[in-house]
Amino acid sequence: MDARLVLVLGATGYVGGRLVPRLLAAGYRVRCLARTPSKLAAPWVDQVEVVEGDLLDAATLPAAFAGAHAVFHLVHMMGTNPDFEQADRTAAQHVAQAAADAGVARVVYLGGLGEDRDATSPHLRSRAEVGRILLAADVPVTVLRAAVVIGSGSASFEMLRHLVEKLPVMVTPRWVNTRTQPIAIRDVLRYLVGVLDTGDGDDHVYDIGGPDVLTYLDMMRGYARAAGLPPRLIIQVPVLTPVLSSYWVNLVTPVPFGLAKPLVSSLSVEVVVRPGGEDIRAVVPGEPLRYHEALAAALARVRDRAVESSWSDAALAGRSPAEPYPGDPEWTGGTLLTDTRTVTVRASAADVFAVVTAVGGDAGWPAHGWAWRVRGLLDRAIGGVGLRRGRRDPEQLRTGDALDFWRVEELREPAEPPAGDGLVRLRAEMRLPGRAWLEWRITPTDDRVALRQRALFAPRGLLGRLYWWVLVPFHGLVFGATVGELRRRAEARAAGHAEPLPPVRSKE
């Protein structure tokens, strides 16, 4: 019998990126929906079918849903769409209709714990509304409702980690006394796979959580113990509003304001498993991890550089098709301002590629690190991501990785001549009056390598052009020194004097 086909919506997200390989391991065939299939990058991408489509455009969905036995709806627009509640609503309606039209046997949705109609948190309210829309559809639906997910790379875990590690003394609002029921990511994934086949055509709603009901204050203190940190002094005050708290989270943690605000607003709502509901253990046996066990597993992943996926994997902004792209020829139109610098390197193409792909994160940037840090601080001050996202792995990059305030858009290792050049292209995800890229092209010759560095900017209106020209004097200082330092590092590596990478740190 052929393996049944499962469609995953949200495969580029934190949960979806980890669910796909587990579905493959369980023997399912997997199809993923992507707005731009060519940019879906993951170690498992060659093992799945990728179909182009957009949940906000119903006309693009029938091809993706056709023939699917089950559908995982793991998309949440929070942090990527200003009106995420309306976007979530529209996407859920389209999913419900497409699933019914295709005769899908089951839709599985991962929502949030909390009262279904709580008006306090737009984040939780939207999650609950999506669940109701799907449950009203003419197709069997399973809803899993979870609170804080503890796992390496989750937004909730990264908020907790950075707050506790960076602040030995914390001034916090009253929401630190709110009760929640955290759950380990591995249990979430186990439940998602396990509920695919319930053996009936009924709807099901399962509240899932770990065995511990804790306040956020308990979670902070528990993290300090698990990380081997001294006890934190936590002072509660009544004056920190959700907006002020969101700015503080944006400043201290890697989570940008657009994502921090709805997350923080939900912290004042108690999110625990409701008594008397359906018991997930009747369908998926086994006890979930305790909170301290989930923390230990997440910290081990960070320490061992084995973070599978991160909240930052989903791009924060897409490129408009009307804007120029760095690879477009000049005759395609549009304004693309560039700063190009080329150096000759006495090293192999592999050595040059290695030093270029080691930039960012804990290692910092090759030259004038203060300038990069200032730019990161300015970005965070206006609600951008800044530099604190770091990088998934200190030694290796893959297409789609977040790299500080960049995204790895294209990555191609160099080959021996005349096979082809190497290319590393980063797309800016900082707040800008336009779109920006930074790329390095590595061209091997007989005994040397040409390293061409290009900074590219597609301005938006007059403000965008003014922004570029105001910064032109700094380009010579920063970009010139950057390509020169990359040459020095590559030649040192070729001579056997490569500088060691900094150790992995659990805090910045």
GIMOZI-V604080 format. One record per backbone hydrogen bond with DSSP energy under -0.5 kcal/mol. CO is the residue of the C=O (numbers start at 1). NH is the residue of the N-H. E is the energy in kcal/mol with one decimal. If there is no record, write none. Layout:
co->(CO/CO)
nh->(NH/NH)
e->(E/E)
This chain:
co->(4/5/5/6/7/7/8/8/9/10/13/14/15/15/16/18/19/20/21/22/23/24/29/30/31/32/33/34/36/37/39/42/44/45/49/51/54/56/57/57/58/58/61/61/62/65/69/69/70/71/71/72/72/73/77/77/81/82/83/84/85/86/87/88/89/90/91/92/93/94/95/96/97/98/99/99/100/106/107/107/108/109/109/111/115/120/121/122/123/124/125/126/127/128/129/130/131/132/134/137/140/141/142/142/143/143/144/144/145/146/148/148/149/150/151/153/154/155/156/157/158/159/160/161/162/163/166/168/170/170/172/173/174/175/176/178/179/180/181/182/183/184/184/185/186/187/188/189/190/191/193/194/196/204/205/206/206/208/212/214/215/216/217/218/219/220/221/222/223/224/225/232/233/233/234/235/239/241/242/243/244/245/246/247/248/249/256/256/257/259/260/261/262/263/263/264/265/266/271/274/278/278/279/280/280/283/290/291/292/293/294/295/296/297/298/299/300/301/302/306/310/311/313/320/325/329/330/334/337/339/341/343/345/345/348/349/350/351/352/353/355/356/360/361/364/368/368/369/370/371/372/373/374/375/376/377/378/379/379/380/383/387/390/398/401/402/403/405/405/406/407/407/408/410/412/416/420/422/423/424/425/425/426/427/430/432/433/435/436/437/438/439/440/441/441/442/442/443/448/449/449/450/450/451/451/452/453/454/454/455/456/457/457/458/459/460/461/462/463/464/465/466/467/468/471/471/472/472/473/474/475/475/477/478/479/480/481/482/483/484/485/486/487/488/489/490/491/492/493)
nh->(29/69/70/31/9/72/10/33/74/13/17/18/18/19/20/22/23/24/25/26/28/27/6/49/8/51/10/53/39/40/41/45/47/48/32/34/57/58/54/60/61/62/64/65/66/68/105/106/7/73/108/9/74/110/80/81/84/84/87/88/89/90/91/92/93/94/95/96/97/98/99/100/101/102/103/104/103/71/109/142/73/111/144/146/118/122/125/126/127/128/129/130/131/132/133/134/135/136/137/139/107/204/109/144/145/206/111/146/208/113/150/183/151/185/154/311/158/159/160/161/162/163/164/165/166/167/168/233/172/235/237/176/177/178/217/216/271/214/147/210/150/187/188/189/190/191/192/193/194/195/196/197/198/143/278/145/208/147/214/180/219/220/221/222/223/224/225/226/227/229/228/234/170/235/236/172/241/245/246/247/248/249/250/251/252/253/259/260/261/263/264/265/266/266/267/267/268/269/181/277/207/280/282/283/284/285/294/295/296/297/298/299/300/301/302/303/304/306/305/308/313/314/315/323/328/332/333/336/457/455/453/451/347/449/352/353/354/355/356/357/358/359/363/364/360/371/372/373/374/375/376/377/378/379/380/381/382/382/384/383/258/390/404/401/408/392/406/429/430/403/409/427/400/425/423/419/415/442/412/440/409/410/438/407/432/434/460/458/428/456/426/454/424/443/452/422/444/450/445/345/451/443/452/343/453/441/341/439/456/339/437/337/459/435/461/464/465/466/467/468/469/470/471/472/474/475/475/476/477/478/479/480/481/482/483/484/485/486/487/488/489/490/491/492/493/494/495/497/496)
e->(-2.2/-2.8/-1.2/-2.8/-0.6/-2.9/-0.6/-1.6/-2.2/-1.5/-2.3/-0.6/-1.0/-2.1/-2.0/-0.8/-2.2/-2.3/-2.1/-1.4/-2.2/-1.4/-2.8/-2.5/-2.9/-2.8/-0.5/-1.8/-2.1/-1.7/-0.8/-1.8/-2.2/-1.0/-3.0/-2.4/-2.2/-0.5/-0.5/-1.9/-1.6/-0.5/-0.8/-2.0/-1.7/-2.0/-1.7/-0.9/-2.7/-0.6/-3.3/-2.8/-0.8/-1.2/-2.4/-1.3/-0.8/-0.8/-2.1/-2.9/-2.1/-2.6/-2.5/-2.4/-2.2/-2.2/-2.5/-2.7/-2.1/-2.6/-2.6/-2.0/-2.7/-1.8/-0.7/-2.3/-0.9/-2.1/-0.5/-2.9/-3.0/-0.8/-3.0/-1.8/-1.8/-0.6/-2.7/-2.4/-1.9/-2.5/-2.2/-2.4/-1.8/-2.1/-2.4/-2.3/-2.5/-1.3/-1.6/-1.5/-2.1/-2.4/-2.8/-0.5/-0.5/-3.1/-3.4/-0.6/-2.9/-1.6/-0.6/-2.6/-0.7/-2.2/-2.2/-3.0/-2.6/-2.2/-2.2/-3.0/-2.3/-2.1/-2.3/-2.4/-2.0/-1.3/-0.6/-2.7/-0.6/-3.6/-2.8/-1.4/-2.2/-1.7/-2.6/-1.1/-1.8/-2.5/-0.5/-1.9/-2.8/-0.7/-1.9/-2.5/-1.9/-2.4/-2.4/-2.2/-2.1/-1.9/-1.2/-0.5/-0.6/-2.8/-0.7/-2.8/-0.6/-0.5/-0.6/-3.2/-2.1/-2.2/-2.2/-2.6/-2.2/-2.1/-1.8/-2.4/-2.5/-3.0/-1.1/-0.7/-3.1/-0.5/-0.5/-3.0/-0.9/-2.8/-2.2/-2.1/-2.0/-2.6/-2.6/-1.8/-2.3/-2.6/-1.1/-3.0/-2.8/-1.4/-3.3/-2.2/-1.0/-0.6/-0.5/-1.4/-0.6/-1.5/-1.2/-1.0/-0.6/-0.7/-1.8/-1.4/-3.0/-0.5/-2.4/-2.4/-2.1/-2.1/-2.2/-2.9/-2.0/-1.7/-2.0/-2.6/-2.6/-2.7/-1.1/-0.7/-2.2/-0.7/-0.5/-1.8/-2.4/-1.8/-1.5/-0.5/-2.5/-2.4/-3.5/-2.9/-1.7/-2.1/-2.0/-2.6/-2.1/-1.9/-2.2/-2.3/-0.7/-1.2/-1.2/-1.2/-2.7/-1.2/-1.2/-2.4/-2.5/-2.3/-2.2/-2.5/-2.5/-2.0/-2.2/-2.1/-1.0/-0.7/-3.2/-1.8/-0.6/-1.7/-3.1/-2.3/-2.9/-0.6/-2.3/-3.4/-0.5/-2.7/-0.9/-3.1/-3.0/-2.8/-2.5/-2.6/-1.8/-2.6/-2.9/-2.4/-2.3/-1.6/-2.2/-1.8/-0.6/-1.2/-2.7/-3.3/-3.0/-2.6/-3.0/-2.7/-2.3/-0.6/-2.6/-2.9/-0.6/-2.6/-2.8/-3.3/-0.6/-2.8/-0.6/-2.2/-0.6/-2.9/-2.6/-2.7/-0.5/-2.2/-2.4/-3.0/-0.8/-2.1/-0.7/-1.1/-1.4/-2.5/-2.4/-1.9/-2.3/-2.4/-1.3/-0.8/-1.3/-1.2/-0.9/-1.0/-0.7/-3.0/-1.8/-1.2/-0.8/-2.1/-2.1/-1.6/-2.4/-2.2/-1.8/-2.0/-2.5/-2.4/-2.4/-2.2/-2.3/-2.4/-1.6/-3.4/-1.3)
